[in-house]
Amino acid sequence: MPARASSRTSESSDKVSVICRALRRAIIEQALEPGAKLPEDALGERFGVSRTIARHALGQLAAEGLVELRRNRIAVVATPSWQEARDAFDIRIELERLVVRQLAGKLTKAQIAELNAHVDAEDRARGGTDAVSIRLATEFHILLAHMTNSPILVRYVSEVAYRCCLTLSLYSRPHSTECAINEHRAIISALAKGDAAKVMELMHHHLDSVANRALVAPTPQRGRDLLDILAPYADEVTSDRVVKLPKIARRG
């Protein structure tokens, strides 16, 4: 592939990632409501990209279960059912048991420090909104998946975790986040000790408890303009407040 064409492809991919990151946060943090329309032209205007790039971003979010693609190229924020959510959590439990089994006893000191720093960020967010706490908790699990350096685990864990995250943002009943934070710390401790059986048990119990905290109680819709909703997310998407997950190391 010519260098110029490769550069254009990379630039387009970067723009898609920027839009996905912003929309993902806006959806999970409930700024964008279930069923809200996501017109390609409006997204293009907000992010300064073509409709084609906006369409690619929506397709990626649809693969994650955060967006539904309907006829006539209409995209809307997804509204998962409780049964879909329960199925997603059951799949997620098995996937993440694989993740921690692979990582047990193999994390570097730097990786353990990174995980602890992330949980510290979760702790600091406890005084904020539930949606932000849920997003940070989800990113902890995706960070673990990235540490396996397994592209297939990263892909599937990310997709199912974001589906579960959306469900929790929509339906989770009010509860203290202290339990989840303590469970994350216990998982890190077991990983550091190399106790694979223990950490798999901890992960299973943790995710099952998270699923049981959800209730089917839809949040009332507010009805706001799409461009106004996305403004802060578009502005913040490249700032330090966005959690940057590590790139997957290529296998030799």
Phi and psi in degrees as a GROMACS rama.xvg file:
@    title "Ramachandran Plot"
@    xaxis  label "Phi"
@    yaxis  label "Psi"
@TYPE xy
-56.8964  150.54  PRO-2
-58.8751  -40.0557  ALA-3
-64.8695  -42.7477  ARG-4
-65.1282  -40.1799  ALA-5
-62.9462  -38.8102  SER-6
-64.6932  -41.6017  SER-7
-64.5596  -40.7762  ARG-8
-62.3739  -43.6617  THR-9
-63.5396  -41.3998  SER-10
-64.1766  -42.0046  GLU-11
-63.6372  -40.6472  SER-12
-62.7486  -40.6557  SER-13
-62.5701  -41.3761  ASP-14
-66.2184  -39.9574  LYS-15
-61.1813  -43.3624  VAL-16
-61.9352  -40.5053  SER-17
-61.9017  -46.1206  VAL-18
-65.0954  -43.6083  ILE-19
-60.5206  -44.0279  CYS-20
-62.0846  -43.362  ARG-21
-67.947  -46.8103  ALA-22
-65.6871  -38.7827  LEU-23
-59.4615  -45.8016  ARG-24
-64.5667  -43.2082  ARG-25
-63.3361  -36.1343  ALA-26
-72.7435  -49.1674  ILE-27
-66.8318  -34.4073  ILE-28
-85.8466  8.16031  GLU-29
68.768  16.4204  GLN-30
-69.1106  -37.3664  ALA-31
-99.0225  125.095  LEU-32
-86.4414  157.708  GLU-33
-56.4718  132.331  PRO-34
87.442  -7.06107  GLY-35
-64.0881  134.499  ALA-36
-75.8394  145.278  LYS-37
-125.963  78.0592  LEU-38
-66.6493  137.692  PRO-39
-60.5927  -39.1335  GLU-40
-67.9608  -37.3831  ASP-41
-67.8219  -39.5224  ALA-42
-66.3722  -40.4219  LEU-43
-60.6974  -40.964  GLY-44
-66.0949  -42.2207  GLU-45
-66.6761  -39.2592  ARG-46
-103.618  -0.526101  PHE-47
66.8757  40.8961  GLY-48
-129.778  171.119  VAL-49
-75.914  163.915  SER-50
-64.4641  -30.6752  ARG-51
-62.4531  -45.2831  THR-52
-66.4522  -41.0575  ILE-53
-60.5991  -39.3504  ALA-54
-64.6729  -41.084  ARG-55
-62.9276  -39.876  HIS-56
-63.9173  -42.8496  ALA-57
-64.3193  -36.3822  LEU-58
-63.9299  -39.0227  GLY-59
-66.2406  -42.0322  GLN-60
-68.3106  -29.9106  LEU-61
-66.1723  -37.9608  ALA-62
-64.4093  -29.0418  ALA-63
-83.3251  -7.13399  GLU-64
84.3967  9.79427  GLY-65
-91.0346  -19.8912  LEU-66
-130.76  145.114  VAL-67
-109.595  131.4  GLU-68
-99.5721  120.431  LEU-69
-110.433  -176.59  ARG-70
-63.1424  158.409  ARG-71
60.1029  31.9528  ASN-72
58.766  32.8889  ARG-73
-92.5507  125.929  ILE-74
-113.702  138.371  ALA-75
-135.729  157.107  VAL-76
-64.9876  133.103  VAL-77
-69.4561  153.517  ALA-78
-128.468  87.4744  THR-79
-69.36  145.804  PRO-80
-82.4232  165.983  SER-81
-63.0769  -40.6196  TRP-82
-64.5206  -40.977  GLN-83
-59.8297  -40.9373  GLU-84
-65.7231  -42.734  ALA-85
-63.6604  -41.7704  ARG-86
-62.0163  -42.1588  ASP-87
-62.7553  -41.44  ALA-88
-65.9839  -37.9982  PHE-89
-63.4828  -41.4277  ASP-90
-66.8307  -41.9353  ILE-91
-61.6906  -40.8926  ARG-92
-56.531  -47.4487  ILE-93
-67.4647  -40.1492  GLU-94
-62.1687  -44.6926  LEU-95
-76.9226  -20.7858  GLU-96
-65.036  -38.468  ARG-97
-63.4982  -41.5844  LEU-98
-58.8977  -52.9013  VAL-99
-70.7009  -28.4018  VAL-100
-63.5145  -40.1807  ARG-101
-68.9927  -32.3284  GLN-102
-88.64  -18.7267  LEU-103
-56.7915  121.131  ALA-104
76.4299  3.61108  GLY-105
-115.382  -2.88611  LYS-106
-75.7184  141.803  LEU-107
-79.688  167.306  THR-108
-60.8938  -36.725  LYS-109
-65.8533  -39.4094  ALA-110
-67.8288  -41.038  GLN-111
-63.1048  -40.3721  ILE-112
-64.2876  -38.524  ALA-113
-65.1045  -41.5733  GLU-114
-64.4505  -43.9731  LEU-115
-63.5825  -38.0677  ASN-116
-64.0979  -37.4773  ALA-117
-66.6487  -41.8949  HIS-118
-66.9963  -33.2095  VAL-119
-60.6841  -39.4465  ASP-120
-64.8795  -38.6125  ALA-121
-60.1317  -42.235  GLU-122
-63.4912  -42.8796  ASP-123
-65.8069  -25.7429  ARG-124
-83.5624  -1.78047  ALA-125
-61.191  -26.2059  ARG-126
-84.7146  -2.95931  GLY-127
-93.875  -152.202  GLY-128
-80.1963  154.005  THR-129
-61.7245  -37.4274  ASP-130
-61.7399  -40.2112  ALA-131
-67.7546  -41.4876  VAL-132
-61.8722  -40.2963  SER-133
-64.2436  -42.1496  ILE-134
-62.4444  -46.1112  ARG-135
-63.4883  -39.9069  LEU-136
-62.8317  -40.6846  ALA-137
-64.5098  -40.7495  THR-138
-65.9159  -25.7181  GLU-139
-60.7245  -44.3031  PHE-140
-69.841  -36.3531  HIS-141
-69.9278  -34.8651  ILE-142
-61.7727  -42.1966  LEU-143
-58.55  -44.937  LEU-144
-61.0801  -40.8174  ALA-145
-62.0051  -31.7743  HIS-146
-71.3681  -12.4665  MET-147
-77.5719  -17.8086  THR-148
58.28  26.4718  ASN-149
-106.603  108.082  SER-150
-55.6787  -38.2128  PRO-151
-70.4949  -38.1308  ILE-152
-67.8888  -41.8263  LEU-153
-58.4159  -46.2987  VAL-154
-62.0624  -52.8091  ARG-155
-72.8223  -37.9863  TYR-156
-64.0451  -43.0826  VAL-157
-60.7316  -47.9688  SER-158
-62.6428  -47.9344  GLU-159
-72.7401  -32.0477  VAL-160
-66.9553  -40.5701  ALA-161
-67.5589  -35.3249  TYR-162
-61.183  -45.4472  ARG-163
-65.0372  -37.8387  CYS-164
-61.8037  -43.2211  CYS-165
-61.2532  -42.8425  LEU-166
-60.6916  -44.7668  THR-167
-65.0611  -38.928  LEU-168
-62.8573  -34.8119  SER-169
-81.7484  -40.9568  LEU-170
-118.192  -11.0791  TYR-171
-65.1701  133.813  SER-172
-77.1079  154.449  ARG-173
-58.3894  133.544  PRO-174
-159.962  162.121  HIS-175
-73.0312  136.728  SER-176
-83.2639  -2.34867  THR-177
-60.8829  -38.2161  GLU-178
-61.7207  -47.5126  CYS-179
-62.9009  -39.7981  ALA-180
-64.7854  -44.2894  ILE-181
-62.9557  -36.6703  ASN-182
-66.1647  -38.6934  GLU-183
-62.5738  -41.6945  HIS-184
-65.1876  -37.8482  ARG-185
-65.9807  -37.3824  ALA-186
-64.1971  -44.3755  ILE-187
-60.4927  -43.8718  ILE-188
-61.12  -44.7665  SER-189
-67.0829  -36.4599  ALA-190
-63.017  -44.0194  LEU-191
-63.7616  -34.8119  ALA-192
-78.6134  -13.4397  LYS-193
78.1354  20.947  GLY-194
-89.5753  88.124  ASP-195
-63.4227  -45.593  ALA-196
-61.555  -43.0603  ALA-197
-65.9074  -44.5101  LYS-198
-70.8245  -31.6142  VAL-199
-65.9198  -39.78  MET-200
-65.0309  -43.0307  GLU-201
-61.8849  -43.1389  LEU-202
-64.4284  -42.4222  MET-203
-60.2514  -49.2251  HIS-204
-62.8463  -42.2358  HIS-205
-61.1602  -51.7752  HIS-206
-69.4888  -34.2533  LEU-207
-65.2952  -38.7118  ASP-208
-66.2922  -40.4985  SER-209
-60.6129  -44.7166  VAL-210
-61.5319  -39.1137  ALA-211
-73.4511  -10.4429  ASN-212
-81.4604  -8.4589  ARG-213
-87.8262  143.52  ALA-214
-130.928  147.435  LEU-215
-80.9851  90.1004  VAL-216
-142.413  81.783  ALA-217
-56.1559  141.39  PRO-218
-76.6719  134.922  THR-219
-57.8818  137.748  PRO-220
-77.7029  149.279  GLN-221
-109.149  -28.3609  ARG-222
69.1932  83.3036  GLY-223
-128.66  162.739  ARG-224
-71.1205  135.608  ASP-225
-59.3715  -44.7937  LEU-226
-64.9867  -37.7029  LEU-227
-66.4747  -39.8506  ASP-228
-63.1789  -43.9468  ILE-229
-81.0139  -13.6503  LEU-230
-51.2792  -53.8089  ALA-231
-66.5099  -30.9022  PRO-232
-73.8386  -36.8119  TYR-233
-68.0107  -37.4581  ALA-234
-71.7745  -32.6653  ASP-235
-91.762  -8.50454  GLU-236
-63.0484  -25.2791  VAL-237
-105.778  8.59172  THR-238
-84.3226  174.44  SER-239
-69.7182  -13.0084  ASP-240
-74.327  -15.3533  ARG-241
-82.144  128.864  VAL-242
-72.6986  121.059  VAL-243
-99.5399  115.14  LYS-244
-84.9329  148.728  LEU-245
-68.0105  151.235  PRO-246
-73.6313  151.443  LYS-247
-79.1403  127.293  ILE-248
-70.2799  135.706  ALA-249
-75.2486  137.336  ARG-250
-79.84  142.645  ARG-251
